[in-house]
């Protein structure tokens, strides 16, 4: 196969195109339920996006050093295990968070301990999304492999990640978070059940992802 020449801004553009379309559709089932949790919004988007950035940069660095080994890594079951496991953890965090509030709502430390795993789970979910194969990412990894340098490969991966993250971050961070806040305000008396239901749905979604029944 002929080497692929790709610059930073070309990789960024490819990420933008991908992020503006397919990425939003793929992220919605995983991020949507989290926005029913009180206090979500940018607190949800930031760790998730950072996880994706690290995932893309890491893949680019591996491709720069090991060539098509990065492509094999993307095609493996690692993405399903990472994304599925993190999604289950996020769901458990939401369910435990509600249980913690019910036990003693005045004790803020209990609530903080209950929901503490959520940012880490979101970070891992973002990394799992980055490890899922797509045609634009494959092109970026081929270009990274052609550089034969970890730093150059990581830069290409990071460029793609920045482009892929921008649009979803705006959509989920601003629009969906605001919509979620309005939903919570209008159905405040159902909020506890909605958050518990969101956690359960994430657990189910993570489980079927682990089993390989669905691929984002």
C-alpha positions in Angstrom: 0.0 0.0 0.0 1.3 3.4 -0.9 2.2 5.7 2.0 -0.4 8.3 2.9 0.7 11.9 3.2 -1.5 13.9 5.5 -0.9 17.2 7.3 -2.1 18.5 10.7 -4.8 20.7 9.2 -6.0 18.0 6.8 -6.3 15.6 9.7 -8.2 18.3 11.7 -10.6 18.8 8.8 -11.2 15.1 8.5 -12.0 15.1 12.2 -14.4 18.0 11.9 -16.3 16.3 9.1 -16.5 13.1 11.1 -17.4 14.8 14.3 -20.2 16.9 12.6 -22.0 13.8 11.4 -21.5 10.2 12.4 -19.8 10.9 15.7 -22.9 12.7 17.1 -25.1 9.8 16.2 -22.7 7.3 17.8 -22.2 9.3 21.0 -25.9 10.0 21.7 -26.9 6.6 23.1 -23.9 6.8 25.6 -24.0 10.5 26.6 -27.7 11.1 26.4 -28.7 9.3 29.6 -25.9 11.0 31.5 -27.5 14.4 30.9 -30.5 13.4 33.0 -28.1 13.4 36.0 -28.2 16.6 38.0 -25.0 18.7 37.6 -24.2 17.3 34.2 -23.3 19.4 31.1 -19.8 20.5 30.7 -18.9 18.3 33.6 -19.9 15.4 31.4 -18.5 16.6 28.1 -15.0 17.6 29.3 -13.8 14.2 30.7 -15.5 12.4 27.8 -13.7 14.6 25.3 -10.4 14.4 27.1 -10.6 10.6 26.9 -11.2 10.8 23.2 -8.3 13.1 22.6 -6.0 10.9 24.5 -7.3 7.8 22.6 -6.7 9.4 19.2 -3.3 10.7 20.1 -2.2 7.4 21.6 -3.3 5.5 18.4 -1.4 8.0 16.3 1.7 7.5 18.4 1.5 3.7 18.2 1.0 4.0 14.4 4.0 6.2 14.1 6.2 3.6 16.0 4.6 0.3 14.9 3.0 1.0 11.6 -0.2 -0.9 10.9 -0.1 -2.4 14.5 -2.4 0.5 15.4 -4.9 -0.5 12.8 -5.0 -4.0 14.2 -5.4 -2.5 17.7 -8.5 -0.6 16.4 -9.9 -3.7 14.8 -9.6 -5.7 18.0 -12.1 -6.2 20.8 -10.3 -3.6 23.0 -12.7 -0.9 22.0 -15.8 -2.9 23.0 -14.3 -3.9 26.3 -13.2 -0.4 27.2 -16.3 1.4 26.0 -18.7 -1.3 27.4 -17.0 -1.5 30.8 -16.8 2.2 31.2 -20.5 2.6 30.2 -21.5 0.0 32.8 -19.4 1.9 35.4 -21.1 5.2 34.5 -24.5 3.6 34.9 -23.6 2.2 38.3 -22.3 5.6 39.3 -25.7 7.2 38.5 -27.6 4.4 40.3 -25.4 4.6 43.4 -25.5 8.3 43.3 -29.3 8.3 43.7 -29.1 5.6 46.4 -26.5 7.8 48.3 -28.8 10.8 48.1 -31.8 8.7 49.4 -29.8 7.4 52.4 -28.8 10.8 53.6 -29.4 13.7 51.3 -28.0 16.2 53.8 -24.6 14.5 53.8 -22.9 16.0 50.7 -19.8 13.8 51.3 -21.9 10.6 50.8 -23.2 12.0 47.5 -19.7 12.9 46.3 -18.4 9.5 47.1 -21.3 7.9 45.3 -20.9 9.8 42.0 -17.1 10.1 42.1 -16.5 7.3 39.6 -18.6 9.1 37.0 -15.8 11.4 35.6 -13.4 8.5 35.3 -16.0 6.4 33.6 -16.8 9.2 31.1 -13.0 9.6 30.4 -12.8 5.8 29.7 -15.9 6.0 27.6 -14.3 8.7 25.5 -11.2 6.6 25.0 -13.3 3.6 24.0 -15.1 5.7 21.4 -11.7 6.7 20.0 -10.7 3.1 19.6 -13.6 2.3 17.4 -12.7 1.9 13.7 -13.9 4.4 11.1 -12.6 5.2 7.6 -11.3 8.7 8.4 -9.4 7.4 11.4 -7.9 4.6 9.4 -6.6 7.1 6.9 -5.1 9.2 9.7 -3.4 6.1 11.1 -1.9 5.2 7.8 -0.5 8.7 7.5 0.8 8.4 11.1 2.5 5.1 10.2 4.1 6.7 7.2 5.8 9.3 9.4 7.6 6.5 11.4 7.7 8.8 14.4 5.7 8.6 17.6 5.6 12.4 18.0 4.4 13.1 14.4 1.9 10.3 14.6 0.5 11.6 17.9 0.2 15.1 16.4 -1.9 13.7 13.6 -4.0 11.7 16.0 -4.5 14.7 18.2 -5.4 16.9 15.2 -8.1 14.4 14.1 -9.3 14.2 17.7 -9.6 17.9 18.1 -11.7 18.1 15.0 -13.8 15.2 16.0 -14.4 16.5 19.5 -15.3 20.2 18.7 -18.8 19.8 17.2 -20.0 17.1 19.6 -18.7 19.1 22.5 -20.7 22.1 21.4 -23.8 20.1 20.7 -23.8 18.0 23.9 -22.3 20.7 26.1 -24.5 23.6 25.1 -27.7 22.4 23.4 -28.3 18.9 24.9 -27.2 20.0 28.4 -29.7 22.9 28.3 -32.4 20.6 27.0 -31.6 18.1 29.8 -31.9 20.9 32.4 -35.3 21.9 31.1 -36.5 18.3 31.2 -35.3 18.0 34.9 -37.0 21.2 35.7 -40.4 20.2 34.2 -40.4 16.7 35.6 -38.7 17.4 39.0 -41.0 15.0 40.8 -39.9 12.2 38.5 -36.2 13.2 38.6 -35.1 10.4 40.9 -36.7 7.7 38.8 -35.4 9.3 35.6 -31.8 9.3 36.8 -32.1 5.7 38.1 -33.6 4.7 34.8 -30.8 6.4 32.9 -28.3 4.5 35.0 -30.0 1.2 34.3 -30.1 1.9 30.6 -26.4 2.7 30.6 -25.7 -0.6 32.4 -27.7 -2.4 29.8 -26.1 -0.6 26.9 -22.6 -1.2 28.3 -23.4 -4.9 28.7 -24.5 -5.4 25.1 -21.4 -3.4 24.0 -19.2 -5.7 26.0 -20.9 -8.7 24.4 -20.2 -7.2 20.9 -23.9 -7.1 20.1 -23.7 -3.4 19.1 -20.9 -1.3 17.8 -21.0 2.5 17.9 
